[in-house]
């Protein structure tokens, strides 16, 4: 058994090294292709090598289009896409057979460059064969058809544009010798490479910028085709009724462990379960990132049983695994499965038994609270299930009117729906002015049997300043009446930077970081959220972003911004997507 395991480990190590070689080969070729596109003399050398009795290694040619082609292959191979492996194996295998045939001729094999090109191509093919098990990630089943549609339609459009551009800019003195078909063929050739041989096209002479422009068109086309061909699977099944029922059962039993647990019930999320069914990781796939939120739901002992299949599913489909807003306890468990941690900020948690408005430190808050109360504002606190249907409809209408922007924001710390019958245990705070007019609403989701977690804040912009603070303090003051012992408020991103950066003796790097965050707070309210939460003197609980590789942080950041509603989803035109992909993408 021991010897077999050692052999298996050696084979796995050889496969990993072979796969790494294939990826790096494509990266180097990508660099050389882009270099030849901007370095004229180098591009001319490549053209000479590919038109005479010399040959360059697999995929090495001149042009932005070929550079983008190899770049995409390198990226998709790094993500272990099976489709990219198959494409490379077919193309490089045919190229190697062509080399073997060409080397049978004396005028070809007498050049050392050709032997070097053949050896490099053979090494690449061998690395694909040896590392075949490392390329396991599946794409969407609709990718081949979509890529074919994009390629055919895009090639037709770009080739016609290229032919039109050649016709308009043709500087040849005998331009009449060329037909439109000649100019179309010339444009197609330029789509492939800026270093293509044009000696076969008498009567066509175009400026160099035209050749580059046409090649850029082909680059855009290749981007679209590769996106369609190698995109990750997007149509992940959302929570089923059975999933939601089981998650609610786990929340009833273990819901007091994580203040963000109830947000796992957002309908666009999916769930991966442990074999025992005692734990689940809830996530959403965006831009090739499998983005989980908060801690796993359920029994701590069963968390690894849910984390492992979630990571296995991500590897199977080539997704990047990441977790937003994990607690320190969950971060420790995820770290045992290979994820690294980055502190995002802190969650403000108020223990209601410890909260008081007394004391010098609460003077400003106390004065603001009393000012709003003297103005005649009152707060009503009810569970959603205790609100009559007509009153709930009115609350929903007013909350929608007060919403800032058309996009409903939130993912890791927002439920994304208000007033749904299944959320009867949520708590609603309604604030009215002296005339009985509704001016603001707050909604909290359950956090175990005796806790609440802030979900939604809406207010009339013409209402009194400090209205939200007044409502939160009313909730905290009446917590014993509604049997609440702890309340989770907003998340303060980079809180420690603002706190430590303002202290005496803070270093120059920390002060600079604080200054940058303060500058960006003009648009994203980073510092204002920290200040708004700090006035309640809460307990600060750190929350973490978990990831596998630092190189993936940019993609994870973009996916997180999309999930939270701060970025619109990029992609192909809507007519190219199936409706069910759009709904789950």
Secondary structure, 3 states (H helix, E strand, C coil): CHHHHHHHHHHHHHHHHHHHHHHHHHHHHHHHHHHHHHCHHHHHHHHHHHHCCCCCCCCCCCCHHHHHHHHHHHHHHHCCEHHHHHHHHHHHHHHHHHHHHHCCCHHHHCCHHHHHHHHHHHHHHHHHHHCHHHCCECECCCHHHHHHHHHHHHHHHHHHHHHHHHHHHCCCCCHHHCCHHHHHHHHHHHHHCCCCCCCCCCCCCCCHHHHHHHHHHHHHHHHHHHHHHHCECCCCCCCCHHHHHHHHHHHHHHHHHCCCHHHHHCCCCEEEECCCCCEEEEEEEECCEEEEECCCEECHHHHHHHHHHHHHHHHHHCCEEEEEEECHHHHHHHHCCCCEEEEEEEEEEEECCCCCCCCHHHHHHHHHHHHHHHCCCEEEEEEHHHCCHHHHHHHHHHHHHCCCCCCCCCCCCCCCCCCCHHHCCCEEEEEECCCCCEEEEEEEEECCCCEEEEEEEEECCCCCCCHHHHHHHHHHHCCCCCCCCEEEEEEEECHHHHHHHCCCCCCHHHHHHHHHHHHHHHHHCHHHHHHHHHCCCCEEEEEEEEECCHHHHHHHHHHHHHHHCCCCCCCCCHHHCCHHHHHHC
